[in-house]
Each structure stands twice: as C-alpha cells, then as structure tokens.
Amino acid sequence: MDEEKIENIRRNESSYSINIASYDRITPVRIGPVEILNPVINSEREKILDAVRVANDIVTAVPSVDLYEKGGIAGILRQGLSERKKPALVYASENHMEAAVILKELVFGKKMPNHIRFADTVIERMGGPHFDKKFIKSCNLSPVTPAMDQALLVEDFDRIIVEKTEFKEVEGFSSLFNRFHATHRINMFEELKLLGHNAVHFLLGCLAGLKGYRFISEYNGDSDFGLIGVDALLHETGGWFKEKYRSTGEQVATEQGFREWTEQLCRRIVNPFLYDLVPRVIRDPGRKLGWNDRITSTIREAIRAGIQPRRYFLGIASALFLFDPDRPRELVYKEDLTVPEALRKLKTLWENQGDRNMEQKILNGTKEAVGLVKAWKESGKKQIAPFLKDRGYL
C-alpha cells in the first residue's frame, strides 16, 4: 500500500489529477472527490468489506495477479462475497490471460456460488507515471496532487472489452458499466492484446533501449518502426491469429480488420503527446520474457503455424542485452553479452517449462538474432532493419 499517496489524495479534497494525451494536445483532468481507503487500517478495511457486500460491480486493478493473494485482495473478496446473497460481478483488470479464473479459484476454490461471477477484461490503454520534475514542468502536466512529485499521463482511449457473463439462476442484477463491449470470446481478445499489442510493444521497447531512446514516440520517422514493429504485427502475429480465429466471424480476424487494428494501434504507439517511457514499456523483463508471457507465447504460436517469427526473435535478443537473471525486475545493459551467455539466461528463466523441441527451436532463433543484434550494435548504425536486410535476415 502507498499510504503516503492515500494521505496526499485525502488532503487534496479527496481528489487527484491525470493528464490525457490526444494526438494534438495534453489535457489535464481532475477526478474527485473519491473515497479512498487503506485496508491495512482495520476500520477502513471494514468499510471496504461493507462495499464488497453491497456493490453490483467490483473491479480489481493491480500490477500483477501475484498480488491477489499476497496483497490481500483475495482475502477481502473471500470474506465480503461470502457474506452476501445478492448478485455481484467482479472484473479482473490485470493484464494477464484468464486473470478472472485465477482470482475466482483463490476466492472460492471449486465451490462457486450461483450469484457471483468473475469476468476477464481487455484494456489496451497505454501510458503511465512520470517522476522527472523538469519533464513534468516542460509539458505542463498536473501532478497527481500538488504535494506529489508524480504525474500520470495516459492516452485518450477508453475501449474496454469484457467477458460476457450471465446470471441464469439469479434475478435483479444490472451492471453500471454499460459502455463495455461484452463478448463470449474474451480469450481471443486477450491473445490479441497480450500476443499482439503487448508483444510488439515489448519488442519495440527493447530495441528502443538499445537505440538509446527515452520515449517510444522517438520511433516517429524511424524506418525500423514499420519494418520491425508493424510487420511483426501484420505477419508474425497476424499470420497465426487470423487463421486461428477466422471462423469466429469477428472483424479483427479478417485481413482488412486485422490491418485496420494494426494501423490504429501503431498510430497510438507513436503518439507524440503520449511520451511513453521506454523503461516503463520494458519494465520487469524477467516476467515478460517468461515462457507463457507475451513475446515467447506469440513466437510459439507463430512456429506452430509454420511462420518464422524473425522480428520477435529480435525482441528476445534485444531484451537479453537488458536482462540479468540475478535481478529479473531491473534493466541492466550488458554491452559485451555473448551468444552462449544469452542462451543460458533464457534456459535459467524458463527452467524447462515447455516441451524441449519447441524450446530448442526458440533457442535456435534467438541464437541467430543475438549474433545479429550484437553485430548491429558494433556497426554503429542507427537503424537495424537495413542492416538485417543486407545480411539476408529480413
């Protein structure tokens, strides 16, 4: 719990500010008054439990599903939901495949009551916190509160997709979130987000880290953005995604629909007013290189579909220059990384989680990519795509 932030918001008339990045401006917005409670304090924990006992809609939004248990969220929901008979819908808003399933099992195990439902969500919003005082001042950002040296800058984007849930045996439920796009195919959109949006964002972010970029928007005017990032989405994610989900009839699984989704996403990624920090995009590299996480998962899907995901291999290779197994959550640039050392990092991280045949295919692709990224860095060239074309890689 960030108790200092809680107290600062309370002292600021229970209000806080965010900044919304459009394509031509940044607009500060004040939100409040809100009721903000600290579950560490018993009296306030009781207020949270009271809310859980009566609310129609309950939302979790924390950095990782690991915090469900060790952060006390599952315990609060377990206690509050077990003491109510009216229906409730719990939205799990963590950026994780089937987060709602994980939360549901932690709260109820296998004995799920009929009047409680858990729903996964897909939220493609980008942006985050800034702490640099000079940057905050130069962009005229409103801090979270006047007493805080932190500003939140997020994109102007509010499309939220949720898992469609039904209370077949319970009457009298209505959600207040009536602008959400509900679907029975939530797994499809989770894969699109994690193995499309997040995978290419991480790929571009790691490459940007090696380029020395501070913001992702510095890709504006850089041909690597199209030849590496856009093409990774169109061919290496799109190649397997469209085939896998074509029969659903969803627009995004068609040729035209996927291209339109790619175009709008890529325009948003390089929004010059978003100032999305490269370290934010590639934070916690140990988790993001995991066997079941974004970039490795989309590589596996591509290989199974007969696609050679060369650009995503570049993403893994670039990440390995920034990743230390002894400090998996930090960014540590190792310029003199060798190919054998890079492969050892992956083997240590994965710990034989997947089948050995697939693992070897990924290691082989990574081996080639690490050698090429290393050669590119040593060449001193700014852009990697022309370098790789000359080498016959792209």
C-alpha positions in Angstrom: 0.0 0.0 0.0 1.2 3.5 -0.9 0.0 5.1 2.3 1.6 8.5 1.5 -0.3 8.6 -1.8 -3.6 7.9 0.0 -3.0 10.7 2.5 -2.0 13.1 -0.2 -5.2 12.4 -2.1 -7.3 12.9 1.1 -5.6 16.2 1.8 -6.3 17.3 -1.7 -10.1 17.3 -1.1 -10.1 13.6 -1.9 -9.2 14.4 -5.5 -6.4 13.7 -7.9 -5.4 14.6 -11.4 -4.4 12.7 -14.5 -3.3 14.0 -17.9 -4.8 12.7 -21.2 -2.7 12.6 -24.3 -4.6 13.2 -27.6 -2.8 13.4 -30.9 -2.5 17.2 -30.8 -2.6 18.1 -27.1 -2.4 17.0 -23.4 -5.4 17.8 -21.3 -5.3 17.7 -17.5 -8.3 16.3 -15.7 -9.2 16.5 -12.1 -11.1 13.5 -10.6 -13.0 13.5 -7.4 -14.0 13.7 -4.7 -13.4 9.9 -4.3 -13.5 7.7 -1.3 -10.0 6.1 -0.9 -9.4 3.5 1.8 -6.4 1.7 3.3 -7.1 -2.0 4.0 -4.2 -2.1 6.4 -6.2 0.0 8.8 -8.9 -2.2 10.4 -11.7 0.4 10.4 -11.1 1.2 6.7 -10.8 -2.5 5.8 -14.3 -2.8 7.3 -15.6 -0.1 5.0 -14.1 -1.9 2.0 -15.8 -5.1 3.1 -19.1 -3.2 3.5 -18.7 -2.1 -0.1 -18.0 -5.6 -1.3 -21.1 -6.8 0.5 -23.4 -4.5 -1.5 -21.8 -3.4 -4.7 -23.1 -4.7 -8.1 -19.7 -4.1 -9.8 -16.4 -4.8 -8.2 -13.1 -4.2 -10.1 -9.5 -5.3 -9.3 -6.6 -3.4 -11.0 -3.2 -4.2 -9.6 0.2 -4.7 -11.4 0.3 -8.5 -11.2 -2.0 -11.4 -10.4 0.6 -12.4 -7.8 -0.9 -9.6 -5.6 -4.3 -11.3 -5.4 -3.1 -13.5 -2.5 -0.1 -11.7 -1.1 -1.7 -8.3 -1.5 -4.7 -9.3 0.5 -7.2 -8.9 -2.4 -8.5 -12.5 -2.4 -8.9 -12.4 1.3 -11.1 -9.3 1.2 -13.2 -10.7 -1.6 -13.5 -14.1 0.1 -14.8 -12.5 3.3 -17.1 -9.9 1.7 -18.6 -12.0 -1.0 -19.3 -14.9 1.3 -21.5 -12.7 3.4 -23.9 -11.6 0.6 -26.8 -13.2 -1.2 -27.4 -10.5 -3.9 -25.6 -11.0 -7.2 -22.2 -9.3 -7.9 -19.9 -9.2 -10.9 -16.1 -9.0 -10.3 -14.0 -7.6 -13.2 -10.3 -8.7 -13.1 -8.5 -5.9 -14.9 -4.9 -7.2 -14.6 -3.0 -7.6 -17.9 -2.9 -11.4 -17.6 -4.5 -14.3 -19.5 -7.5 -15.7 -17.6 -6.9 -13.4 -14.6 -10.5 -13.8 -13.6 -10.1 -17.6 -13.4 -7.1 -17.2 -11.1 -8.9 -14.8 -8.8 -12.1 -16.9 -8.7 -10.2 -20.0 -7.6 -8.3 -18.1 -5.0 -11.6 -16.7 -3.6 -13.9 -19.7 -3.9 -11.9 -22.7 -4.9 -14.1 -25.1 -6.7 -17.3 -24.1 -4.8 -18.5 -21.2 -6.9 -21.9 -19.7 -5.8 -24.5 -19.0 -8.4 -24.9 -15.4 -7.6 -21.3 -14.3 -8.1 -19.5 -14.1 -11.4 -15.9 -13.2 -12.3 -15.1 -11.6 -15.7 -11.8 -11.1 -17.6 -11.2 -7.7 -19.2 -9.1 -6.4 -22.1 -7.9 -2.8 -21.7 -5.4 -1.6 -24.4 -4.7 1.7 -22.8 -1.0 3.0 -22.8 0.8 5.5 -20.6 1.9 5.7 -17.0 3.6 7.8 -14.3 6.3 10.4 -14.7 8.7 11.5 -11.9 11.1 13.8 -13.7 10.3 17.3 -12.4 11.8 19.1 -15.4 9.7 16.9 -17.8 6.5 17.5 -15.8 7.1 21.2 -15.8 8.1 21.3 -19.5 4.9 19.6 -20.6 2.8 21.5 -18.0 1.5 18.2 -16.5 -0.8 18.3 -13.5 0.7 16.2 -10.7 -1.4 13.5 -9.0 -1.8 16.1 -6.2 0.0 19.4 -5.7 2.1 17.8 -2.9 3.4 14.9 -5.1 6.3 14.8 -7.5 4.5 12.5 -9.8 2.2 13.0 -12.8 0.1 10.4 -14.7 0.0 10.7 -18.5 -2.3 8.3 -20.3 -3.7 8.1 -23.8 -7.1 9.2 -24.9 -8.5 5.7 -25.2 -11.4 4.1 -23.4 -12.5 1.0 -25.3 -12.8 -1.8 -22.7 -13.7 -5.4 -23.7 -15.1 -7.7 -21.0 -16.1 -11.3 -20.8 -19.8 -11.7 -21.3 -21.4 -13.2 -18.2 -24.9 -14.3 -17.4 -26.8 -14.9 -14.2 -29.1 -17.7 -15.3 -30.3 -18.6 -11.9 -30.4 -15.1 -10.3 -32.7 -12.2 -11.0 -32.3 -8.5 -10.3 -28.7 -7.9 -11.5 -27.7 -4.9 -13.6 -24.2 -3.6 -14.2 -23.4 0.1 -14.1 -20.7 -0.4 -16.7 -23.0 -0.3 -19.7 -20.4 1.1 -22.2 -18.2 -2.0 -22.1 -18.0 -4.3 -25.1 -19.1 -7.7 -23.8 -18.1 -10.9 -25.7 -18.1 -14.6 -25.2 -14.7 -14.8 -27.0 -12.7 -13.0 -24.4 -9.7 -15.4 -24.8 -9.4 -14.3 -28.4 -9.2 -10.6 -27.4 -6.8 -11.4 -24.5 -4.5 -13.1 -27.0 -4.8 -10.1 -29.4 -3.8 -7.8 -26.5 -1.0 -9.9 -24.9 0.4 -11.6 -28.0 -0.1 -8.7 -30.4 -0.2 -5.3 -28.7 2.0 -6.2 -25.6 4.4 -8.4 -27.6 5.2 -5.8 -30.2 5.3 -3.0 -27.6 7.9 -5.0 -25.7 9.8 -5.8 -28.9 9.9 -2.1 -29.9 10.7 -1.1 -26.3 13.7 -3.4 -26.0 15.1 -2.3 -29.4 14.5 1.3 -28.3 16.5 0.7 -25.2 19.5 -0.4 -27.4 18.9 2.6 -29.6 19.1 5.0 -26.6 15.6 6.3 -27.0 13.9 7.8 -23.9 10.3 7.7 -25.3 8.7 5.2 -27.7 7.4 8.1 -29.8 11.0 8.6 -30.9 10.2 5.9 -33.5 8.4 8.7 -35.5 10.5 8.9 -38.7 12.5 5.8 -37.9 12.0 3.1 -40.6 12.6 0.4 -38.0 9.1 1.1 -36.6 7.5 -0.1 -39.8 9.9 -2.8 -41.0 10.3 -4.3 -37.5 7.2 -3.3 -35.4 4.4 -3.0 -37.9 5.5 -6.0 -39.9 5.8 -8.1 -36.7 2.1 -7.5 -36.1 0.9 -7.9 -39.7 2.8 -11.1 -40.4 4.2 -12.7 -37.3 1.1 -12.2 -35.0 -1.5 -11.7 -37.7 -0.3 -14.8 -39.7 -1.4 -17.2 -36.9 -4.1 -15.1 -35.3 -6.3 -14.6 -38.3 -6.1 -18.3 -39.2 -6.9 -19.4 -35.6 -9.9 -17.1 -35.2 -11.2 -16.7 -38.8 -14.2 -18.9 -38.1 -15.4 -16.6 -35.3 -16.6 -14.0 -37.8 -15.0 -11.3 -35.7 -13.9 -8.3 -37.9 -10.4 -8.3 -36.3 -9.8 -11.8 -37.6 -10.3 -10.8 -41.2 -7.5 -9.5 -43.5 -8.9 -6.0 -43.6 -10.0 -5.9 -39.9 -6.6 -7.0 -38.6 -4.8 -4.5 -40.8 -7.1 -1.7 -39.5 -6.5 -2.8 -35.9 -2.7 -2.8 -36.6 -2.8 0.7 -38.2 -4.7 2.3 -35.3 -2.6 0.6 -32.7 0.7 1.7 -34.3 -0.6 5.2 -34.7 -1.3 5.2 -31.0 2.1 3.7 -30.0 4.0 6.7 -31.6 1.5 9.4 -30.4 4.0 12.3 -29.9 2.0 13.6 -26.9 2.0 10.3 -25.0 5.7 10.4 -24.1 5.5 6.7 -23.1 8.8 6.0 -21.4 10.9 3.1 -22.7 11.8 1.9 -19.2 8.1 1.7 -18.4 7.3 -0.3 -21.5 10.1 -2.9 -20.9 9.9 -2.9 -17.0 10.1 -6.3 -15.3 11.9 -8.0 -18.2 12.2 -11.3 -16.4 8.5 -11.7 -16.3 7.9 -10.5 -19.8 10.4 -13.0 -21.2 8.7 -15.8 -19.4 7.6 -19.0 -21.3 3.9 -18.2 -21.0 4.2 -14.4 -21.4 3.9 -12.1 -24.4 6.8 -12.5 -26.7 7.7 -16.1 -26.1 4.0 -17.1 -26.4 3.5 -15.4 -29.7 6.7 -16.9 -31.0 5.3 -20.4 -30.1 2.0 -19.7 -31.8 3.8 -18.5 -34.9 6.1 -21.5 -35.1 3.2 -23.9 -34.7 1.5 -22.1 -37.6 4.6 -22.6 -39.8 5.7 -18.9 -39.5 9.3 -17.9 -38.8 8.9 -15.0 -36.3 12.2 -13.3 -37.0 11.2 -9.9 -35.7 10.1 -11.3 -32.4 13.3 -13.2 -32.1 15.0 -9.8 -32.4 12.8 -8.7 -29.5 14.0 -11.5 -27.3 17.6 -10.9 -28.3 17.4 -7.2 -27.5 15.8 -7.9 -24.2 18.6 -10.3 -23.2 21.1 -7.4 -23.5 19.0 -5.6 -20.9 18.2 -8.5 -18.6 20.1 -10.0 -15.7 18.7 -13.3 -14.2 20.0 -12.2 -10.8 18.0 -9.0 -11.0 15.0 -10.1 -13.1 12.8 -7.0 -12.4 15.6 -4.5 -13.3 17.0 -3.2 -16.6 20.8 -3.9 -16.7 22.5 -3.2 -20.0 25.3 -5.7 -20.8 27.1 -4.5 -23.9 29.5 -7.4 -24.1 26.8 -10.1 -23.9 27.9 -13.3 -25.7 25.6 -15.7 -27.5 26.2 -18.6 -25.1 25.6 -16.3 -22.2 22.3 -15.1 -23.7 21.0 -18.6 -24.2 22.0 -19.5 -20.7 19.8 -16.6 -19.5 16.8 -18.0 -21.3 17.3 -21.5 -20.1 17.6 -20.3 -16.5 14.5 -18.2 -16.9 12.3 -20.9 -18.4 13.6 -23.8 -16.3 12.3 -26.4 -18.8 8.7 -25.2 -18.5 7.8 -26.1 -22.1 8.4 -29.0 -24.4 12.1 -29.4 -25.3 11.5 -29.5 -29.1 9.8 -26.1 -29.1 12.3 -24.7 -26.6 15.2 -25.7 -28.9 13.5 -24.0 -31.9 13.2 -20.8 -29.9 16.8 -21.0 -28.7 18.0 -21.6 -32.2 16.1 -18.5 -33.5 17.3 -16.5 -30.5 20.9 -17.6 -31.1 20.9 -16.1 -34.6 19.1 -12.9 -33.5 21.6 -12.3 -30.7 24.5 -12.5 -33.0 22.9 -10.1 -35.5 21.9 -7.6 -32.8 25.4 -7.7 -31.4 26.9 -7.1 -34.9 24.4 -4.3 -35.5 25.4 -2.5 -32.2 29.1 -2.9 -33.1 28.5 -1.4 -36.5 27.3 1.9 -35.0 24.4 2.1 -37.4 21.3 3.8 -36.1 18.7 1.6 -37.8 18.7 -2.2 -37.7 16.3 -3.1 -40.5 18.6 -2.0 -43.4 21.4 -3.8 -41.6 19.4 -7.0 -41.4 18.3 -6.8 -45.0 21.9 -6.6 -46.1 22.6 -9.7 -44.0 19.6 -11.5 -45.7 17.7 -11.8 -42.4 14.7 -9.8 -43.4 
